[in-house]
Amino acid sequence: MSDDDILEEAREAFQLAADAEAENRRDAQDDLRFARLGEQWPERVRRERDLEGRPCLTINRLPAFIRQVVNDARQNKPAIMVHPVDSASDPETAEVFNGLIRHIEQSSDAEVAYDTALDFAVTCGLGYFRINTRWAPNDTFNQDLAVERVANPFSIYGDPDSTAADSSDWNTAFVVDSLPRAAFEARWKGADAVDWAGDRDGAAVSAGRAAADRVAVAEFWRRERVARTILALSDGQVVEEGVYAAQKAMFDALGVTVVGRPREVGSHRVTQRILSGAQVLETLDWAGRFIPIVPVFGEELMIDGRRRLRSLVRDAKDPQRMFNYWRTTSTELVALAPKAPFIGRKGAFETDAEKWATANVQSHAYIEYDGPEPPMRQGFAGVPAGALQEAMNASDDMKSIMGLYDASLGARSNETSGRAIMARQREGDTSTFHYIDNLTRAIRHAGRILLDLIPKVYATARVVRVLGPDGSAQSVGVGQGGQAGAGPLKAVTRIYDLSAGTYDLTVRSGPSFTSRREEAATQMVELIRAYPAAAPLLGDLLARNLDWPGADEIAQRLRALLPPQLKGASPEAQQAQAQMAQLGQALVAAKAEIAALKQDRAHEARKLEIEAFEAETNRMKAMQPRT
């Protein structure tokens, strides 16, 4: 296809996506400005009140509700778990996948990407993160995977025909962004700096900057269905025809041949193009079969064939407006109410008349009055009860609409027992759990994308860093056809072929490893307090879960004191260990006896040598002539 055809196709696809998302984007922007920027008064009302000199107070309570949902998810991080499926996969390789995914998440700050996407989903109904490749350090040609955050969710336009909740069926996507003109010209030398014309609402272009200083470009992702040919090999492998042709010499050297007939299977090819308003700037054939952009939706509804996305605060905006109005009204009534006057008989204020005239606005050390009795101040009418009651009603409406009550927000309520308080907090978590569950679905699809990309990105022989569940790191060798101890794999003893076998994944949500370890240590201490006899049996486990310097060494020493039956050995293994110990002791005794015998034999030999020397000396003395 020519550049003009590609641009025409991209503009048509973008127009469809922009039309399909117009209502969601408009409502999402309004939610974001309302809840986070505090733009909660209608502009006409604010302007009229400003002209009249009347206040417009904004007491924004919505961020506290948003943080409650987002921070609850931060305390219970979803974790991707890979499992072997077929006979060609094995648990050890699955653990390498798990460790490599943990390393990818840690090195690319995936937590920030997940938290940002969920924050936008709760606040305005939609958020995104993406999977990308980056060059590995140390000046190599290797690439690593990374989970990147999307700081501006309005820069992304998804597939308008998608029905999946995790973008797994996206066939088109756009990422519209703007670059400084100097950066554009440095990256694409000679290209025309023409803005991508499809960004109608300008959401992706940085506001407040001159258009002449920036250039809008668009990433155009396209996924197409293609057919590929796979071959069955004599060693049980199933590979693509192109892979077999590229590595035929290696297969021939190993004696591996093709068995059976080739088979046509369906697959997908993903292409990324970077477009300006005038030309195609870059074209990249993506390694995976999914578009690597993952949405995190808020509350999702399908109405009239269109997906409607709603945020946590969508229905709470009217109660928030009412709360602002009634709190402003009560403040205005109190602030603008006339000061309580002094009341006295006629002529009582002639002395110090100037002080009496300013008594409500100034403080005087003393004021003289006329007559036998002092003037009296009229009582204050008090805060308007009706306005305060309406403000309280609006506050309760916000809580009931979002399902987050005082107990969920940390305030004291009528509950007195810990179980009752936890039950009320759990009700709030249940009413907002669909936001956290949508994040879990998104991370599951991210794991599916990573599982598809890892065998392709980490195909060359190399040593990679993997992380355990507790954050401990180790290096393993990966690659197709690599040999341990050769080239870059000198320090490893096994090479894991990540392209062999089929693997599936699940996502487990729960506290982090550190939180679970601290909770385990607390429960163990409580158990030992209730049953002190268990202390010698649980000491090593308790020490391992404590965050002390040298806790692991303490655990090893305590484990050495355990009886054999608690160290995980079976009775047969214990008996074999006892026999080996006895044989070892007998071997030591035999060695000592042999050493003693050798020493005795050496002593006897030396004694014989001395006796022979003495005999020879006496013989020579006897042979000498006498004088």
N, C-alpha and C positions, 0 to 999 in steps of 0.2 A: 504494500500500500504506500502511496505517496504521502508526504507530510500534509498536503491539503486534505486528502481523504481522512487521515487520522484526526486532524483538527476538526473536521466537520462531524465525524462520528463522536468525538469527545464533547463537542458543544451540544449535540442532541442528547447525549446521555446525561450531561450535567444539567441540562434544562429539565429533564424528567425528574432527576433527583432533587433539584431545588424546588420544583413545584410540589413534589410529594412531601417534602419536609418543611414547607413554608410555615404552616400553622404551628407545628411543634417548635420550630426555631423561634418564632415570634413569642410564643408563650414562655419558652425557656429563658429567653433574654429578659422578659418582664419579671419572671420569678427571681432570676439572679440579681437584677437591680433592686428588686423589692426587698429580698431577704438579706442580701449581703451589703448593698450600698445604702440601704435605708431610704430609698426613694419611694415613700409610702403615702405621700399626699398628692392628690391630683394637681396637676400644674395650674389649672385655672383657679382652684380653691386656694392654693398657696399664694398665687399672685394677688388675689382679692384680699386675703387676710394681711399680706404684707403692706398693701396700700392703706388698709385701715389701721395698721399698727397692732394687729392682733397676733398672738403667738401661734406657731405650728410645731408642737412638740412631737418628736419621734422617739418612742420608747420601744426599741426593737427587741422583741423576745424570741424571735425565730432562730437566730444563730445558736441559742442554747439547745433547742430541740434538734437542730441539724447535727451539732457536735455530739449529742447523746448517741445518735445512730452511727455516725462515722467512727467515733472513738470506741464504741462497742465492737465494731468490726476490726479496728486496729489491735484490740486486745485478743482477738481470736483469729489469727492469721490462717487463711486457707493454704494448704500444702499439697503440691502435686506428687502423687505416688504412682510409679510405673510398675506394671506387673507383666511377667511373661505369659504368652498365650499358647504358642505352638511348640512342637518338639525341637525346632531350631533355635529357640530362645532359652535362656537359662537365668536363674535368680541372680547370679553374680553380675551378669551383664545388666540386668534390671537395676541392680544397686548402683552400677556405674551411671546409668541414665539418671537415676534419682540424684546422685551426688553431683553430676554435671549440671543438671537443672538448678540445683541449689546454688552452685557456683555462679551460673549465669544470672540468677536472680540477685545474688549478693553483689557481684561485681558491677552490675548495671543499675543498682538501687531500684529494684523492681517494686519494693514496698512503696516508694514514692509514687510510682506509676499507678499502682492499685489504689492507693489512698486518694490520689487526685481524681481518678475516674469515679470512685464511689462518692466523693464529696460533690462532684458535679451532678451525679445521678440523683442524689438526695435533694440537692438544692434546686436543680432546674430540670431534672428528668432524664438527662443523658450525659454520659461521659465516655471517654475512650482511652485506650493505651495501645501500643503497637509493638511488634517484634521487628528487629532490624539486625543487620550484620555490620560489623566493624572490623577493621584490621587489627590483628593481634599485635602486641608490643614486640620490641626487640628486632625491628626491621625485618620481619619475615613476610612471606606471602600467605600465611595462614589467616583465616578469618574466625572471629568469634561471634556468637549470638548475644543479643542484648534486648532487654525489655525496657522500652522508652515510654515516658509519660507524654501525654498530649495536654499541654497547658491551656489550649484554646479549643474546646470541643466544637465550636462553631466553624472551625476550619475544615471539618470532615463532612462529606456527603456520602452516605451509604447507598446501597442498591435499593431502588424503590420497589423492586419486585420481591425482596427478601421477606420470608416469613419465619425464619429461624430466630431463636432468641440470642444466638451467640455469633452471628455473621458467618456461620459455616457454609451458607449457601450464597454468599455474596459473589456476584459475577462482575460487578463494577464498583469502583470507589474513587473518590477524589479527596485530595488533601490540598487545600488552597492556602498559600502562605505568601508573604511578601519579604523581599530581600532588599537591603540597601543597594542602590544603583551601582556603587563601586564594587560591591561583592558580586553582583550579577555579571558585570563586565569582566571581572577577574576570573570567574569560574567558566563562563562561556564566551571566550574571546571571539569577537566578530559577530556575535548574535545581536539581533535587533531587540532593544529593551522595550518591548511592547507588553503592556499588562494583559494578563489573562482576562478576557472580557466576560467570562461567565460569572464572576463574583458580583452578583447584582446588589446584594445588601451590604457588601463591604465588610462583612463580619470578620473575615480572615485577615484583612489588611489593617495594620496598626493604625488606630484612630489618632487624630491630633498631629499627624506628621504630614508634611507637604507631599502631594502625590509625585512631584518631580524627583523626590529623594529616594523613592522606593519603587520596586517593580514586582508586580504580582505574578506568581507562577503557580502551576497546578501539577500535582502528581496524579496521573491517570492510570489506575490499576484496572487491568482487564483479565478475566479468567475465561478460558475457552476449553471446551471438552475436546479431547484428542484420543486417538487410539494408539496403543503401544503393544509391541510384541514381546512376550516373555518366553523363556526357554527353560525346560527342565533338564538339569545336569545329572550325570551319573552318580555324583556324591550327595545327591539330595537337595542341592541348592536350586533356587528359582531366581533367575536374573533376567534383566532386560536384554534384548538382542543387541542393542548398542553397547552395553557394558561387556557382554561376552565378546563382541568383535574387537573392542579396544584391548581386552586382556586375554585374547586367544592364545598368545604364546605362553602365558603363565599357566592357563588351563591345560594346554597340551603337555607342558613339562610335568604337570602333576598327574597326567593320565586321565583328566576329566573330560568327558565327551557329552554331547547333547543326546538326550534320549527322548523318544516320542516326537510328536509334531508340535511346531510353534503354536502359540495361542494368542489371540487378539483380546485385549482387555481395555476397558475404558479408563481414562485418567483425565487430568486437567493440566493445562499449561497456563501459568500466570506471567503476565508481562507488565512491567512498570515503565511508564513514559513520563518524562518531565516536559511540560508544555509551557510556552509563553503564548501571548496572543497572536504570534506570527509564525511560529515554527516549533518543530519537535527538537528539544534541546538534548535529551538523552533517551536511550532505550536500553532496558535491562531485562534479560530473561531471568525471572525469579526461580530459585531452586525448588521451592515448595509447591504444593498444590492448593494452598489456601491463600487468600489475600490477607496479609499479616496485620490487619487492623481489627481490634477487638472492641466492640461496644459494651458498655455497662449501662443497662437501661434502668429507669426508675420503675414506676408502676405502668404496666403495658396493657393497652386495650386495643382490640381490633374493631373498628366501627366503620361501616360503609366501605369496607375493603381497604381501609387505611389504618396504619398503626398510629395510635395516639399515646403519647408518653406524658406521664404526669409526675410531678415532684411531690415531696412530702409537704411542702408549704402551699401547694396550689389552692386548696380549699380553706386554708387558714389565713388567707390575705384579708378577707373581709372582716373577720374578728380582730385581726391586728389593726386594721383601719379604725374600727370602732373603739378599740382600746386607746389608740392615739387620740381620737377625738374626745372621748370622755375624760381622759386624764388632762388633756389640754383645756377642756371646758372647766373642770374643777379648779385647775390652777389659775385660769383666767378669772373665775368668779371670786376666788380668794384674793388674788392680786389686785383686781380692780374694784373690789368692794370698798365703799367709803369707810374712812377710819371712824371708830366709835367716838362720838363727841362728848364733851363735858357738859353737864347740865347743872345750872345754879339759878338763884333768884336774880331778878333784874338788878343790875348795878354791882353784882359780885365780881365782875371781871374788869372794872375800871382801873384798879391798881395793877401794874404790870400787864397792861393790855397787849403789848407787843409779844410778851412771852406766852400769854394765853393763846394768841393767834397762831403761834408756831409750835404749840405743845404736841401736836400729832406728828410733826416731822423733825423736831429737834429735841435734844435732851438738855434740860436745865437743872442746875443744882437746886434751885428753889423757885417757887412762884408765890407771890403774895395775893391774897384775895380779900374782898370786902364782905362784911357781914359776919354773923356768929358761926355759920356752918360752912364747911368747905364744899366746893363743887364736886359732883360725883360723875364718873365716866359711865357711859351707856354700855351694857354688856355686848360681847361679840356674838353674832348670830351663829357662827360655827361653819365648818366645811359643809358644802351642799351634799347631803346624804344620797340624793338620787343620782348625781353624777358619779360618785364613788361606787355605788352599787352597780351601775351600768358598766363601769370599768371592770369590776370583779366578774360580772357576767361574761364580758368579752374574753377575759382571761380564761375562764372555765371553758368557753366555747373552743378556744384554741387547743386546749389540752384534750378535750373529748374528740375533736376532729382528727387530731394526729395520733390519738391513742397513747399519749405520753402524759402521765399524771405526776403528782408531786413526788411520789416515792421513786419514780423512774429518774427524776431530776435531782435526787439526793435530799429533798426536803422532808421534814418530819411530818407524819400524818397520824391518823387515828390508830394505826397498827402499833402494837407494843412488842410482840414476839418477833424474833429474828425470822422465823419461818413465814409469818404473815407478811413481813416486809419484803422478803425474797419473792413470795408469791405475787405481790403487787408489782414488783420490778419485772418479774417474768412476763406479766401481762403486757407491759410496755414493750418488752423485747419481742413478744409474739406479734404484736400489731405492726411492727416495722421490720419483721424478719425477712420479708420478701426483697428488701433492698440488699441485705447481706447475701441472700440466696442467689440473687442475680449476679452479684460479684463472683460467687463461687462458680456459677455457670460460665462466666466469662473467663475465669482462670482455668477452668477445665478445657475450654477451647484453646486458650494460650498454650496449655500443656500439649494439646493435640498438634498445634502448629510446631512447637519445639520438637516433639517426637518425630514429626515428619522432616524437619530441617536438619536435625543433629547428624543423622547418617550421611547427609550430603555435604554439610559444612565441615564436619570432622572426619572426612573420608581419607585424607592423607595420613601417613604414619607420623604420629606426634605424641608428646606427653602432655596431658591435661591435668588440671587441678580439680578434684572433686571434694565435696564437703559431706560430712556425716550429719545426722539429725541434731547432734550437739554442737555443730560448728567446727569439729575437728577436720583438718585438711590432710589430704594425701595425694600423691601423684600416681597416675595410671597411664598405661600406653593404650592408644586407640588407633584404628586405621584398618584399611582393607589390604591384606596381603603383607602386612609388616612382620618383621622378624625381631623377636626379643633379643636385646643385646647388640643390635646393629644400628648404625646411624644415630638418629635422634632418640632411639629407644634403648640406649646402653644401660640406663639405670633401672629398667623394669624387667620382670621375668615373664609376664604374660601380656599379650596384645588382645584387646577386646574388639571384635568386629561388630560395630554398632549397626551395620547394615543387614546382618543376618538375623532371621527370626522376626516374629511379630509380637508387638507389645501393646498393651492397653494401659489405661490410666484411670485413676480416681482422684478426687480432691477431698481432702479431709480438713475440716475446719475445727479449730480449737485453740487453746492457749499455746504460746510459744514454748519451746523446750525448756527455757529458763524458768518460766512460770510453773510448768508442770513439775520441774525438779524441786522448786521451792515448796510447792504444795505437797509433794510426796514427803519431803523432809519434815514438814509440819505435822502431817498425819502420822508419820513414824514416831515422832516425839510423843504425840498424844497416846499412841498405842503402848509405848514403853512406860509412860506414866501410869496407864491403866493396868499394865501387866509387866512389871519390872523383870520378871524371869526371861522375857524375850530379848532383853538388851544384849546378852552375849551372842545371840543368834542373828540379830539385825544390825549389829554395830558396823559391819563393813558396808552394808547398803545405805545406812544413814550417813556415814562419812562420805560416801561417793556422791550423795545428793546435796552436800553442804558446800557453800561457796567460800571455802577457806583456801589460803595458800598451803599446798601440801596435802589437800584432802584425799587425793588419789593414793598417795603413799601411805597415809593412815589407813585407808580402806584395804590396801594390800596387806599391811601388817595384821589388821584385825581378821582378815580372811585366812591368814596362815594359822590362826588360833582355832579355827572351826574344826569340828570333827569331820572325818572323811566323808560320812554319809551326807553332809550338807554342802559339799563342794561339787555336787553334780555327778559323782561317780556311781555306777551301778554296783551291786554286790559282786558280780564276777570281776569287774574292773578293780574293785577294792582288793579282792583276794589276789588278783594278779599283781597289783601294786605291792601287796604285803610279801608275796613270794619274791618279787624282784628286789625288794628291800633286803630280805634275808639272803638272797644270792649275792647281793652287793656287799653285805657285811662279811659273808664267808669269803668272797673274793679279796676283800681288804685284809682279812686275817691270813689267808693263804699267801698273799704278797708279803706280808710282814714276816711269816715263817720262812719263806724262801729267802728273804733278805737276811734273816738271822743265820740260816744254814750257809748261805754264801759267805757270810762273815766268818763263821766257824771254820769252813773249809780254807778260807784264805789265811786264817790264823794258824791252822795246822800246817799248811804248806810253808808258811814263813818259819815256823818252828823247825820243820825238817831241813829247810835251807840253812838255818843257824847251826843245827847239829852237824850237818855235813861239813860246813865251814870249819867248825871246831875240830872235827875228826881229821880233816885235811891238815890243819895247823899242827895238831899233835903229831901226825905222821912225819911232817917235814922237820919238826924239832927232833924227832927220834933219829932221823937219818943224818943229822949234822955230826961231824967227827968231834970227839972230845979232845981237849988240850990239857 
